[in-house]
Amino acid sequence: MKIVIDTNVLISGVFFGGFPRKILSAVVSQKITACATAEIINEYEEIVQEMINRKQGHINRAILSPLIQAMEIIEPVTHIGICRDPDDNKFLECAKDSHALYIVSGDKDLLVIEQFGNIQIVNAKDFCEKYFSE
């Protein structure tokens, strides 16, 4: 199964745990395939660096390495302009071009869409309850 992980889920998983960490662990252990574009990876790295700076460097940026290495990096070809926040369209584009079944997000601008083609947009808790109960 292929998914796209929104940056807020990645940050929650790296820094706080819970359902988002369960998803990240499943990606690292290759139970789930997470897809991303170079633009999404750059956003992950920038936001993680911001979080590290706020916490005075108690965590190393290298924490992302196993996750990024486990991801399928794709080159986007689709251009989508339907999200209320145009910056979030990259997650829809990645999901469409990678044939992902889910976008896992905590972002209201994405969650309000609910479904895009055959891609379901769900929060981390709902994804875990569906995926890990099967």
VOBA-1610 file (N, C-alpha, C; in pm, whole numbers, padded with zeros to 5 digits, always signed):
BEGIN
Met+00083-00118+00000Met+00000+00000+00000Met+00088+00125+00000Lys+00050+00221-00082Lys+00123+00347-00091Lys+00043+00458-00023Ile+00118+00540+00052Ile+00057+00656+00118Ile+00147+00777+00095Val+00092+00895+00119Val+00168+01019+00123Val+00147+01076+00262Ile+00256+01115+00326Ile+00252+01165+00463Ile+00270+01317+00462Asp+00171+01388+00512Asp+00180+01533+00524Asp+00284+01569+00629Thr+00342+01686+00614Thr+00450+01729+00702Thr+00409+01731+00848Asn+00285+01770+00878Asn+00244+01778+01019Asn+00241+01640+01084Val+00210+01536+01007Val+00211+01399+01060Val+00356+01355+01084Leu+00444+01389+00990Leu+00585+01356+01007Leu+00640+01422+01133Ile+00612+01550+01151Ile+00663+01623+01269Ile+00608+01562+01397Ser+00479+01533+01399Ser+00419+01472+01518Ser+00484+01338+01549Gly+00509+01259+01445Gly+00570+01128+01466Gly+00713+01136+01515Val+00790+01228+01459Val+00931+01242+01497Val+00944+01297+01638Phe+00866+01398+01672Phe+00886+01468+01798Phe+00793+01426+01911Phe+00677+01370+01879Phe+00579+01347+01985Phe+00530+01203+01999Gly+00533+01124+01893Gly+00492+00984+01904Gly+00350+00958+01861Gly+00283+00868+01932Gly+00143+00836+01904Gly+00120+00769+01770Phe+00001+00791+01714Phe-00034+00731+01585Phe+00063+00771+01474Pro+00103+00899+01467Pro+00199+00936+01361Pro+00330+00856+01369Arg+00381+00832+01489Arg+00505+00755+01500Arg+00484+00611+01456Lys+00368+00556+01485Lys+00335+00420+01442Lys+00342+00410+01289Ile+00293+00513+01221Ile+00296+00517+01075Ile+00440+00527+01025Leu+00517+00617+01084Leu+00657+00634+01042Leu+00735+00505+01063Ser+00712+00438+01174Ser+00779+00310+01201Ser+00744+00205+01097Ala+00617+00203+01055Ala+00574+00108+00953Ala+00641+00138+00819Val+00668+00265+00791Val+00737+00303+00668Val+00883+00259+00675Val+00949+00289+00787Val+01091+00253+00802Val+01109+00102+00795Ser+01016+00026+00852Ser+01026-00120+00848Ser+00968-00178+00719Gln+00931-00090+00626Gln+00883-00124+00492Gln+00755-00209+00491Lys+00671-00187+00592Lys+00538-00248+00593Lys+00441-00165+00511Ile+00472-00035+00497Ile+00394+00060+00418Ile+00492+00134+00329Thr+00452+00165+00206Thr+00535+00247+00118Thr+00484+00390+00124Ala+00570+00481+00168Ala+00536+00623+00167Ala+00604+00686+00047Cys+00531+00768-00024Cys+00584+00835-00142Cys+00599+00984-00114Ala+00698+01044-00179Ala+00722+01187-00163Ala+00790+01239-00289Thr+00787+01370-00304Thr+00861+01437-00410Thr+00978+01510-00346Ala+01070+01559-00427Ala+01183+01637-00374Ala+01131+01758-00296Glu+01026+01820-00345Glu+00968+01938-00277Glu+00915+01900-00139Ile+00850+01786-00128Ile+00798+01741+00002Ile+00913+01708+00096Ile+01016+01638+00047Ile+01133+01606+00130Ile+01198+01734+00181Asn+01212+01834+00093Asn+01271+01962+00136Asn+01188+02026+00247Glu+01056+02019+00234Glu+00969+02075+00338Glu+00988+02000+00469Tyr+00992+01866+00462Tyr+01017+01786+00583Tyr+01144+01834+00653Glu+01253+01844+00574Glu+01383+01880+00631Glu+01382+02020+00691Glu+01319+02114+00622Glu+01313+02252+00673Glu+01236+02260+00804Ile+01122+02194+00810Ile+01039+02201+00931Ile+01106+02127+01047Val+01166+02013+01019Val+01238+01942+01126Val+01351+02030+01178Gln+01423+02098+01090Gln+01531+02186+01134Gln+01476+02299+01221Glu+01361+02356+01181Glu+01299+02461+01264Glu+01266+02407+01404Met+01211+02288+01410Met+01176+02227+01539Met+01302+02201+01623Ile+01406+02153+01559Ile+01533+02129+01631Ile+01584+02261+01687Asn+01581+02366+01606Asn+01628+02497+01652Asn+01548+02546+01772Arg+01418+02525+01772Arg+01334+02567+01884Arg+01366+02489+02011Lys+01405+02364+01996Lys+01434+02279+02111Lys+01583+02280+02146Gln+01655+02377+02093Gln+01798+02392+02117Gln+01879+02267+02082Gly+01840+02199+01976Gly+01923+02092+01922Gly+01929+01963+02000His+01826+01928+02076His+01828+01801+02151His+01807+01681+02061Ile+01773+01704+01937Ile+01751+01595+01843Ile+01829+01628+01716Asn+01877+01526+01648Asn+01960+01546+01532Asn+01877+01534+01405Arg+01911+01613+01306Arg+01841+01608+01176Arg+01850+01470+01113Ala+01952+01395+01147Ala+01973+01261+01089Ala+01858+01166+01122Ile+01772+01205+01216Ile+01657+01122+01251Ile+01570+01097+01127Leu+01573+01188+01031Leu+01493+01172+00909Leu+01552+01072+00811Ser+01682+01048+00819Ser+01750+00965+00719Ser+01686+00828+00696Pro+01661+00747+00801Pro+01600+00616+00775Pro+01463+00627+00708Leu+01387+00728+00745Leu+01254+00746+00688Leu+01266+00783+00540Ile+01348+00880+00509Ile+01362+00925+00370Ile+01419+00813+00283Gln+01513+00737+00338Gln+01571+00625+00262Gln+01465+00518+00231Ala+01368+00504+00319Ala+01264+00402+00299Ala+01154+00450+00204Met+01152+00579+00175Met+01045+00635+00092Met+01072+00614-00057Glu+00962+00612-00132Glu+00970+00610-00278Glu+00962+00756-00323Ile+01070+00805-00382Ile+01074+00943-00427Ile+01031+00946-00574Ile+00930+01027-00601Ile+00879+01033-00738Ile+00898+01174-00796Glu+00895+01180-00926Glu+00900+01307-00997Glu+00756+01344-01032Pro+00704+01454-00979Pro+00564+01488-01006Pro+00544+01533-01151Val+00431+01495-01208Val+00397+01539-01343Val+00262+01612-01345Thr+00177+01579-01248Thr+00044+01638-01240Thr+00050+01773-01169His-00032+01866-01215His-00046+01995-01146His-00191+02009-01104Ile-00210+02028-00974Ile-00344+02035-00915Ile-00357+02168-00843Gly-00473+02229-00853Gly-00495+02357-00788Gly-00627+02362-00714Ile-00659+02257-00638Ile-00791+02254-00574Ile-00790+02282-00424Cys-00675+02277-00360Cys-00670+02292-00214Cys-00684+02438-00173Arg-00751+02463-00061Arg-00766+02600-00009Arg-00629+02663+00015Asp-00533+02582+00061Asp-00395+02628+00080Asp-00314+02575-00038Pro-00277+02660-00132Pro-00207+02614-00252Pro-00079+02534-00221Asp-00018+02560-00108Asp+00104+02488-00069Asp+00077+02339-00045Asp-00049+02304-00018Asp-00083+02164+00008Asp-00112+02084-00119Asn-00123+02151-00232Asn-00150+02080-00357Asn-00041+01979-00390Lys+00082+02003-00343Lys+00192+01910-00372Lys+00166+01771-00316Phe+00091+01762-00206Phe+00059+01630-00149Phe-00043+01557-00236Leu-00139+01631-00290Leu-00237+01573-00382Leu-00168+01527-00511Glu-00079+01611-00562Glu-00005+01577-00685Glu+00078+01451-00665Cys+00148+01445-00553Cys+00231+01328-00523Cys+00146+01202-00511Ala+00035+01213-00442Ala-00053+01096-00423Ala-00107+01048-00557Lys-00149+01141-00642Lys-00203+01102-00773Lys-00094+01037-00858Asp+00023+01099-00865Asp+00129+01049-00953Asp+00192+00919-00903Ser+00185+00894-00773Ser+00243+00771-00718Ser+00139+00660-00704His+00014+00692-00735His-00098+00597-00721His-00116+00555-00574Ala-00099+00652-00484Ala-00119+00626-00341Ala-00268+00610-00313Leu-00297+00533-00209Leu-00437+00515-00169Leu-00480+00614-00062Tyr-00381+00668+00013Tyr-00412+00759+00124Tyr-00315+00875+00127Ile-00366+00988+00171Ile-00284+01097+00221Ile-00315+01102+00370Val-00212+01092+00453Val-00232+01097+00597Val-00191+01237+00641Ser-00285+01309+00699Ser-00265+01450+00729Ser-00340+01493+00854Gly-00294+01599+00914Gly-00366+01664+01022Gly-00411+01802+00979Asp-00391+01834+00853Asp-00417+01967+00799Asp-00563+01978+00755Lys-00637+02071+00815Lys-00779+02089+00783Lys-00801+02121+00635Asp-00705+02191+00573Asp-00720+02226+00432Asp-00718+02102+00342Leu-00649+01997+00385Leu-00650+01871+00311Leu-00765+01782+00358Leu-00783+01772+00489Leu-00885+01682+00543Leu-01025+01716+00496Val-01053+01843+00471Val-01186+01885+00426Val-01218+01827+00288Ile-01116+01795+00210Ile-01137+01736+00076Ile-01189+01593+00089Glu-01143+01520+00191Glu-01184+01382+00224Glu-01143+01278+00120Gln-01172+01304-00005Gln-01139+01208-00111Gln-01103+01285-00236Phe-00998+01239-00303Phe-00956+01299-00429Phe-00935+01184-00526Gly-01029+01167-00619Gly-01027+01047-00704Gly-01045+00926-00614Asn-00952+00831-00622Asn-00961+00714-00534Asn-00867+00725-00414Ile-00820+00846-00387Ile-00729+00871-00275Ile-00810+00922-00157Gln-00800+00852-00044Gln-00868+00897+00077Gln-00773+00986+00157Ile-00826+01093+00211Ile-00746+01185+00293Ile-00795+01170+00436Val-00708+01115+00522Val-00747+01078+00658Val-00642+01128+00758Asn-00683+01138+00884Asn-00587+01173+00987Asn-00513+01046+01032Ala-00408+01064+01112Ala-00323+00952+01152Ala-00399+00848+01234Lys-00488+00893+01320Lys-00564+00799+01403Lys-00654+00711+01316Asp-00728+00773+01225Asp-00817+00696+01137Asp-00738+00599+01049Phe-00623+00644+00999Phe-00541+00555+00916Phe-00494+00435+00998Cys-00445+00460+01119Cys-00396+00350+01204Cys-00508+00253+01238Glu-00624+00306+01269Glu-00736+00218+01305Glu-00775+00130+01186Lys-00766+00183+01066Lys-00801+00106+00947Lys-00687+00011+00909Tyr-00567+00064+00898Tyr-00455-00016+00848Tyr-00409-00122+00948Phe-00392-00084+01073Phe-00335-00177+01170Phe-00437-00274+01226Ser-00566-00256+01193Ser-00667-00351+01239Ser-00690-00461+01134Glu-00640-00438+01012Glu-00661-00536+00904Glu-00566-00653+00918
//
